[in-house]
Amino acid sequence: MSIFASKYQLIRIWGQELGSFGYFIENEQAKAEADNAPLEAIYQRDGHWFTIHDVNNKNVRRTVLGKLLEYYAYHETADKRDAWEKAKPKVIVIDRQRPAQIEIAKQFVNQHRYSVDAWTAKIERPTTSDDEAYHKIYFSLIGGEYGEVTCIDDGEYEIEIGSSDSYSGHPVLFTFQI
């Protein structure tokens, strides 16, 4: 099985970040499958599965989870969606939160001096619907593409919009909840 076909994508991402070989990652994913490890598992030591929640460094967590979000946004399959749905993970929300994600992106774009049509999501593919563009903008936002996203409280984040980009012409701290 390919390391991309496993439902244990956090193990893959963690292993790739550490520079592990594909065969090692595949073996770890197979162990996780056999042990019915939590989907949030990243590695096993002494029979215990450590999860992304055990990582203390928030920047490392953000990087790994950002890559996971990107993977599921662009490589989602019915099997992966079903596996996550059964596990009801706290780590990632896929399409169940799409309306809220679109609303966050709309509010973020509205704080800027440019309409959604001027954003990369629409420029690259002008036929993209506004909702699809907002959804891509949301994932770019939480992935840090528009600047550093800082966790200010459990589930609450902020990003600074510079004065040259803001609608008001003044710096704006945009706050949102995931």
N, C-alpha and C positions, 0 to 999 in steps of 0.2 A: 504494500500500500504506500502511496505517496505521502510525504509529510504534510502536504496540502489537503489531502483527503480526510485526515483524521479530525474528529470533533475536538481534539485537544490542541487547539491552535496556540494557546498561551505557552505550551511547552515548546512548540516550534519557534515562536518568536523569541522566547527566553534563550533557547539554545542558539539561535542565530545571532542574537546580541552578544553571546559569550564566545562565538566563533566555533561552536560544536559542528562536527561533521553530520551530514544528513542521515547516515546510518545510525548514529548515536541517538539523534532526535527521534527517528522512526522507532527505535527500540524503546525509548522512554515513553513514547505515545502508546506503544503496544502494552507496556507495563501498566500504564494508567487505565487503558481500556480493560485489561484483565482484572485490575483492582477496583474497577468502577470508581476511580478517583474523582474528586470534584472537578467540574469543568474549569474552575479557576486555578487548577494545579499548574505549577511551573517546574517543579522538580521533586524528586523523592530522595530522602536521606534516612537511613536506618529504619525503613519501613513506614516512615511518615511522609505524607504528601504536603509540601509547602505550597501555599497559594499566593497569588498576586497581593492579597491582603496582608501577607506576612512581610512584604517589602516595606522597609521604613522610609527609604528615600522617595519623596513624592515626585521628583523629576524622573526617576527611573520608572516608577509606576505609570506616570503620565505618558512616557515614551512608549512603553510596552502596550498600554491600553489604547493609545492612539493608533498604533500599528494594527491592533486587533480590530478596532473600529473601521479602519480603512479596509482591512481584509474583508470584513463582513459587508461593508457597504458596496464593495466592488466584486466580491466573489461568493455571494450568498447562494446556497442551494437549499432545496427542500429538506434534505437530510440534516444539514447544519441547523436550519431554523427549527426543525422538530426536536433535535437534541437539546438545543438551548431552551426551547419552550418547556420541555419536560423538566429540566433542571431549575427553571425559574431563577436564573443567576442575578446577583446583585451588581455584577461587574459591568454589564453591557445591556443596553436596551436597543433592540433592532427596530422593526417597523411599528411596534406598538406605540412608540412615542413620536412617530413622524409628524403629526399635526403640531405638537408642542415644539418639536425641533424647527419646523418651518416658521412658527410664530417667533421663536427666539431669533432666527436668522432675519426675519422681516424687521424686527425691532432693531437689530444690529445694523442692518442696511439703512434704515430710516434715520439713524444717528449720523450718517455720512452725507456728504454733499452730492453723491452720485446715486442715481437710481439703480435698480437691479440690472438693467440693460447694460450698464457700464462695467459690470463685474465679470471676471474671467469665465465663470460658469455659463454666462450668456454669450460672451464674445466668441469663445471657442466653438460653441454650437448655438447659433442664433435661433434654431428651431426648438430649443429646449423650453419647456413650459416654465413659467415663473416658479411654480411649486418645486419642480425638479431643481431649478437653479438655487432656490433658497435651501433646499436639502443639501446640496453640494456645498454651499456657503457655510451651513451649520457644521458639517464635518471638517471643513477647512478651519473654521473658527476654533473648534475644540481641539483640533490637531496642532494648533499653534501657528498656522500659516500667516495669520494677520498680526501676530505679535505674541508676547508671553501671556498665557492664560494662567492666572493665579487662583488657587483654591483659597477662599477667605473663610469658609465655614464648610461643614459637612454638606456637600452637594451644591454649594454656592460658589460661583466663580466670577472673576472680573478680568477685563482687558481694557487697556487704555487706548482710546482713539485719539490720535494726535490732532492738534489744532488745524493742520493743513488738510486733513481729511474730514473733520467733523462738520456737520451741518451748521453749527453755531459759530464756527471759527475759533472755538476755544477747546482745550483738551477736555475729553469726556471719559469718565470711568463707566464702562458699560458692565452691568452686573446681571448675571443670569443664573438659573438653577438647572441642574441636570437631574 
